[in-house]
Structure formats: C-alpha cells, structure tokens
Amino acid sequence: MAGLELLSDQGYRIDGRKPDELRRIRCKLGVFTQADGSAYIEQGNTKVLAAIYGPREADQNMRNQICHDKCFLNCEYTQATFSTAERKHRSRGDRKGQDMSTHIKQTFEATIQTSLYPRSQIDIYLQVLQADGSNYCACINAASLALIDAGIAMKDYVCACSASLTKGKPVIDINHVEESSDCAELSVAILPKLGQIVYSELNGRLHANELPDVIDAVVRGCKDLFVVMDRTVREHLEETATTFTHS
Amino acid sequence: MLKSKTLMVKTRSGKILKIVREHYLRDDIDNGLLTDKLDLHPLLQNDLVPHEHFLVLDTNVILHQMDVIEHPCIKNVIILQTVLREVRHRSSPVYKRLSSILENPDKKFFVFTNEHCIETWTARKRKESSNDLNDRLIRIATKYYSDCLSDRNQQAVLLTNDEANCAFAVEEGLIAYTAEKYVKSVVGHPELLDKLAKVNEAIEVDRSISYPEHLKLSQLNSGIKTGRFKQGKLNISRENYLEGKILCPDVKGGEILIQGRLNLNRAVHEDIVAVELASEEEWSAPSDVMLDVSIQPGAEISDSVDKKVVSNAHRVPSGKIVGIIKRSWRPYCGILENYGTPGMTRHLFTPAERRIPRIRIETRQFKTLIGQRIVVAIDCWPKHSKYPQGHFVRSLGEIGDKETENEVLLLEHDVSHAPFSQAVLNCLPSPNWAIPEEELRKREDLRGFPICSVDPPGCTDIDDCLHFIDLNDGSGAVEVGVHIADVSHFIRPSTPIDEEAKCRGTTVYLCDKRIDMVPALLSSNLCSLRDDGDRLAFSCIWKMSLDAKILQTRFCKSVIRSKASLTYAQAQMMIDDPAKTDNVTVGLRGLNKLAKILKSRRILNGALSLASPEVRFHVDSETHDPIDLQTKELRDTNSMVEEFMLLANCSVAEHIQQEFPECAVLRKHPGPPPSNFDVLINAAKTKQLDLNTSTSRELAVSLDNAEKPQPGVNLYISTLLRILATRCMLQAVYFCSGLESDFKHYGLAAPIYTHFTSPIRRYSDIMVHRLLAASIGADVTFSELLDKQEIQKICNNLNFRHRMAQYAQRASVALHTQLFFRGKLVDEKGYIIFVRKNAVQVLIPKYGLEGTVFLDRDCEGNAMTMNNLNYVEQDCKIFVGSIALQVFDEVVVQISHDASNIQHQRINLKLVKPNLPGISSVPSES
C-alpha cells in the first residue's frame, strides 16, 4: 500500500507525537550583540534566527514609505541554501520569500504599537537555517521573541502554530512530511492574552464543517507555545537582570 | 527524548539526498498488558510452552499464515508497529485482513507502538540492513514483554518463519519458534494444521519442470526504467489458461502476448509482472484453440508454441515473464480432484475460475472434502513445482447444492453478502417510522398530484414515480415530474450504513435471490414508493412544451403519495382503454406521447438501440421453467418509463456539473476503438451486409437497415448483429468530473450523463442525490463529498462492483441453466456467432444460451486430430472435411447436462445438424 500513514490507529503520528503535541521547542533571546534585538528558535528541526534593527530613522532609499503618524516595518525573509534536504540557492527576491516577508510584515503591523514610533523604521530579518515544516510559524515566534528582546512596544506576544487534518483529526505543528502530503495546512498567529487571531492562512481545501475543530486545535497549540515563550523571556530577563546587578 | 533518524534517499532524477526526520521516544506508551485489550490469562495451550503465554508475530508469519491467524483459537497476540508497517507496505490485502482482526475485540490483538517506546527502540547499526534492523526491533520488543511478564509467571513467545531470526532470538534467551512448529503443537485444534501455509518447503518436487528464476525487484526496476522490460497486469485468456497478455501502450497493438507455461513463468492471472519482449522472429500469434482442461484433465497442449502454423501476418508482439512485481493472489473457490488416493495428504485442487492454475495442497480431510466446494489460498510457487502450492481455508458445502453454488459465485465475484451488521442495523429508523411534521414543513407537498409508478411485476424496491399535468395556461405547456425515492434522507454520510452501502456499491440480482445494498426495511418499505402511503421523494420537475422541449427544470425535495403502483402491462391497458379518463390515465397517455417524441429525437441524435444487449435466460426459481427470450414482450410503457429516467438523469447531470464542476459524479461511455468492430464487420460481410461503424449514429442506421428483409437472409440475423455489436462496446463507467475532460456517453449519444434514478440499488445515485441536495440548499455538503480524489476512489470501487455484479448475474444464469437441463436431452435450433480454429460458438435463442461446440473432439468428448479442419478467418468460416460452417449459420445442437465430471458440471453442446461424421451426435428422440 502506497503512501505514509500520517496518524496511526493507536493515535501516534509519524514522528511519535500525539495529534495535539508540539515538537520540542528550544529558544534563546539575545543571540547577537550587534542587533537591537535577536532570538533563535528551534521547533523540532525547523530552526530560525531573527534579528531586529530599530526603531531608527528611516533609510534614505525608504523615503517614500515614511509615515508621519507611525513607523513602518521592513521585513526580510531568507532561507539558507542548506536548509532543505536538497541544496537549493534561493535568490533574495524570490516569489516564495517575498510572499513570506509580506505575511510576516502584516502580522506584526497588527501587533506592534506602530503609532509610538512615528516617522521611523523597524527592520525584521529572518533567516531559516533548517526547514522542516511550519516555517512561517517558527519565523513569527522567533521575530516575536526578538522584538521583545529589542524592547519594542507590542500589544501582546504573537504566537503562531500550524495544523492539518488527517483521518478527521486535527494535528498541530506539522512537520515537513505531514506538510508535503496532500492535506490542507492552516497557519494561525494569535495574540494569546488578548485572544485575537491576527493572521490565518489556509493552503489546500478544508470543509467548512471541519474548520472550527482545526482552529480550536491550532489556537490551543499557540497557547502552549506561549507558555514556553513566556518562560524563556522571563528566564532571559532574570539572567540579564543578574548580569546588570553584578556588573 | 528525541532522536533523529537519518536516511539517504535517491530521488527520481538520481540525486542522493540526506533526509533527517525527528523521532520522539516516549515513556507513556501502553503495552496493553494491564488493559482489557489482552486477556489476563491467555488460554491457548501448546505442548512446547509450559506456561501461559502471549504471542508476538514476525512480519513473515502474518504475510503467509493469515488463515491460521484468523482462526478463532489464536488470541492474545501482540502486533508490533514495526510489523504492522511492514505488512502494510508489502501486501494490502493481508493488511486489510489484519485490520479487521484488530477491530474485533474478541480476538484480543493488541498493537504496540514499539518504535516510539523508549524501552524498545534501538538505533540502526552501521551497515545494518533495514530487514535486520526490523528483526532486531522485534526481538527487543519480545524481550521487553518477557521481562514485563516474568513476574506474572507468563511468557512472550515469538513466532517467526525466518530461521536466522529464530536462532538469534533463542540465543538471546527468548522463546521463539517457527509458526509451523508452534501450530503443530497447539493443543486441541488439529484443524489448524490444514490451514498452515508451507512456504519454505516444496510439497512436491517435479524434476521434469524447471521454471526460469525470477529476477530480483531491483533488477526489474532498473530493467523497466531502461525499457528492457515492460510492466503490466497479466490477463490470462478465458479460453486458454496457458496464454495471457499484458497491456502495453508502447508496442504495436498495445498488447504483449505471453504463451506457454515456461514463458508465463509461474505468474497467475492479475499479477503485476515484468515482461521481456522477444525479438521479432520469435513473435507468435494468439492461438484460436480453445483449451479446456476440465473436460480432459490429462490432456494438455504441449508447451512449445506451434511455430509452423504462425503466419507472419498474425504475429503480435510476444514476450516472456522475467519477474513478478506484485502478486494478487486471493483465496479461490473450487474443488479437490478425485485422483489422489484417500490416504495421501497431497491433493490437487481445481479452481472454479478457469484462468487460475490448479493448486497443490496438503490436507488430512480428503474424505470429507471430496464432493465439496472448498476455498484454497496459494502460498508459493517453487521453481520445480508444476503447480503452485497452497493450503485449505474452509469448506462451503456440497457440490451441486444450490446454496453452495450461489455462495461460490458470490465469493468468486467478491460480492459481500453477509447479513448486515448490528452497527448498520442500528442506523435504521424504526419500522413504523412516519414522516415527522418538521420534515413535512421543509418539503414541497406533492401528495395531491396524480403520481404513479410503473415497474415490472413483483418489484418491491420501487424507486421511481412519474406524474403529468396539463398546465392549461394557454401556452400549451405541460408539467412532468419524476420522483425518486429519497434514500439519502435515511443514509447519512459517514455512518456505518453509508460505509456498508459504499462498499457494496450496488444491489446484486441473482436468478433466485437479491443481495441488497441497503437493508430491506429501506429498500422495500420506507424508501419504496408504493401506493400505500406518504413517502419522501426527490423530485425533478420539468415544464415542457407539447413537442417535448424542456422549458424549465427544477429540483426539490418533496413528499408524495403514489396513486397507483402499476406493472407495465397494467399501465398499457389503462392507456389503451378509452373508457378511462381519470387523472392517472390521462397522465400516462400524456407521458406516453411525450416519451415517443423524446425517443425518436434521441435516436436521431445517434443513440444506439441494442435491442436486447443481454440475452437473458429467466428461470422460475420454483419450477425451473425458462421463460424464453421471445415471450418477453416490450411494451410502450417500458420505454416510456425509461425515456423519462434518461431525461431526469441528463437534467441532473447537467445541473450538478454546473454547480460542482470539480466533483460531480458522472457516467460516461467511451466510444469503442474502430478495431473493436472488425469481428462485427467481417461477420456482416458474409451476409452481404455493409455496416458503417464510424459514429454511433451511422452504426444505428446500418443496424436498422439490416433489419429490412432481404432475400436469403434470416430475420434473426439483425438481432444477432445487435448482440455482436453489443460485444464490441466498452463498459460505461462512473467518474469524477474534476479529473476528466471527456464526458460523452456513446451509447445514449448524450453529452453528459449520470445516474440519479435508482438510489435504492446503486450507491452512485446516492452520491448524486447528495450533490443535488446540496446545490439546492436542501442539505449540507461535507468534506468527502467535495474531495475529487476521494470521489474517484469511490467511483472506481463502484465500477468494479457493477462489473462484478454483472458477472455474478451471468454466472447465476449459467448455474440455473445447468439445473434446468439436469437429466434432459434436448435438440434445439441455434446460430453460430463465432468461429474459432477448433470450435464454433453457438447461440440458442430459445434459452438465451451460448456454448462452444468443439470440432476436434468426437461426440464422446475424446480428442481427435485437427487435420481435417480448415479455418478461414477472413470469411469467419471453418471447413470440417467438405462441410463448411460459417458465422450466422443455422445449426441444430443437442443440449445436455454433463455431470460425468461431478466436480465440474457443465452444459454440453453437440452438433446434430449439419451432420459431421465422427463429431455429430445422433438426434435425440424427443
């Protein structure tokens, strides 16, 4: 029989997770000293670096984007040549990268309190070091942490998680194998404390009747992620605080 | 804990990729020992194992010994995830059987997710093959279970067929046996032994035959890639079991012929094989010889192909099988041959399906099994064994017993006929269900309309009704309604009843039995549109002009009350009786008038009327009396109902295609390739008839022309031509509109068509109902309904089921024919419809019976030389000495029931007129 069984009858996924379990998350704030804020996140084998510059005076060549009542975001998403099984050089302006940049930008425009930084610019640089599914979500989570590290005012954390549906069951935080099967993929970013969805994207088809279940699952996933991210931020803060007091 | 798995994969383009996957190990995986999924005290006793024990099975045991495993005494088995995955990968039929065991709580089979359990996982060693790794994983899991069980004073026993694995296990201190050894020592179940498959040892070694070695799969794959080998599904000829073909689009003719035992090289019908094309000098021609072993079991045509008779013109691409890519063995029905001595354990089994070779089995129950229909599975086919070897699965009952024979033909055609399960029955409404108020409000109330049904006599599953009203609005328009039983109201998606109906696909009608697709409560009561009360219906209502042009179409869910359930004859009488002027009769007259216009328009468009596509032999089940072909009178009312059903189907097809262009369920009938008509054209030429087969319309016209009486041409010939034309056609199939672009229905000359009108007996119609209901807002869609791949999968199953239902029906007719002719000897007029190299095929219209008269056997059935036969293919003619037999010739044959071979009863045809010396039989006295 051809094809992989994404969810066994015993309720385990291909990599051994249950449908509602996230992959292992490891994250770290302040990985670069040069940038104003930075973070690194691993969600399973998806690994992303984020760096934030700003808020600062707008670049000369970005003149036309300056707003008098808020800052503007400049987002660049790149994927390393070695990030996938097959080495593939992706030029900076490729279609997928640009789409991804736009999506990330839109997500943060809805989250950052842009009106506090009029006539300025915030740069978000994202680099995917290893891609194993749910790239968008890992990027959002990394950028969210980096923005916190940079001390930029936001309404809330942004946590993103993906989900799919196999055998009528929603599975969250999908990896590359699950992503490349022909199931639909829903990516959602939420503001966990405010309980708002700031971004959602559906690739493939899902029936309207099944959508609420998948959204419920994915929101629960985001909230689980939030717990981990929040803990990391607090730990980082304590650590930084001790260094400050000691020095 | 996290581990990553790394594997190297070669892509299609030849690149080597390194793929890294995560692999999570858990400490919360259930081992089943403390749940009720496994018994606390397994009861099966075995002489080898002194303690209570659980079984752990290796993959090869499951693949080969499924019949043993399915036996109710085998319980408390642990199936490892590793094993389950391997089984799934290696054989989907076995996987399906295993799945159904796993679903059965009584069997106490438990799946242990060993590869994600922290205690039973192991990393691949350097240079370890995946097979070795799997074996090691299985041993580790067994060890884990023995450790868990040791304080309960119980044991885990590993069963494997792999000697090496077994030895390793014993070395590691595990209890391990081969399946064979274990089964032989099971206490209290001697019948298990017969079910044991012997894979490793040949039952009988025949040094006179040595099949070429099969190539390895990797060699085959590379060969197929370079084009040296061709891959295809082997299709053994019905006439000659030593000849088969595979479809292969890139050779001339599109087919590769494989002839002879050695070239077939142990492949069985429907296996996926790899074929090496022979050089052009070695090509041969399909033999026109009918090879029929059931008559003369000893006599078999020599394996070497008769080279001298092959003229260049007839040669087709030929080849030999070099390897088997996938076996598609299934359990076969058949009988034991009565040659062995009863004391022996080795016997030959002859399958009922002629295209399957005989199978060598071992059994100790020969005395009870002889004279019974039994089921046997093939285990393997060793190099030095003329026949494949297998094992006994179960017995079906006495040969010749009608129940047994029905069972055989249902099994052989894969018709599921078990009673509906409790889960299915639970989905039914109560028998005195009435339409709830709420439902009435949602539907259009058509209970006042003059609605009636017209069906064959004795029909209990009425799924269509009609009505006709003159609108009297001055425009001359009329309203015509077709009302179809609303089955989809009762069968909700994804319920057990829906799954069962989806799997059965169609109701199967045998001569004396109907195997329902949905339980009888629905099929003959709640959904049957009888005239005894209100029924839910799905209506298609047209506004039509008097010249049968559709002005407006609408669909609605409705509630109706049929005014009369009529038979065709009753309806005809009402129409013809001028004294009757009630609503229903007036309606019937109106419908009849419109139907005639519709029909003539359809025929003008090129619809074929293949008057009696199936020459069917109806047997009264009580008296075994045949109701012959001619007496089945066709009335206007028959075609009246048919016309409106066709119209409804077309209207619905158009509508759902418009509403759901990606996922409409449609039915198409591809036009046959021109070469299909060669036989028909050649045959017609012998009677100086010219057939034009370029389009369906041309064909319809030429067939009509053939009906005009001509000197020297028998009147029945036009019917014969229509029968032959039917055989040139391809099958109509269901498909999902999102995956195909050609929707044409050749036979009906319709641009788009579907099935809407018989939801009680066809699942396709239920799907169409659901789509239509969703499109008019009467019901909601759901995900499977809109998934085109899923729909295509269902359509493929439906196509298969319909074909099988048709075959089962024919087989049932054949069975009843045999019963009818038992102990009779009848001379009857027949017509030759095919001429072959050593035989002619004769159709006897009176009984709708078709059979073969061999010209190379004498009237006793003994083989004779073929020297005096002279076959002229071009003229469809064969000379026997000086007497010529040609297609469409009228002959007289003697029909008898041949029970001489008790195991393979058959209808025997012998030529009486013309009288061929040595071949013909003497006329019977009657």
Interface residues (C-beta under 8 A of the other chain):
Chain A: M1 E5 S8 D9 Q10 Y12 I14 D15 G16 R17 R23 R24 G44 N45 A85 E86 D132 N175 V177 D182 R205 L206 H207 A208 N209 E210
Chain B: L2 S4 V9 T11 K15 L17 K18 I19 V20 R21 E22 H23 Y24 L25 R26 Q81 R85 R88 H89 S92 Y95 L102 V111 T113 E115 H116 V780 T781 F782 S783 L786 D787 Q789
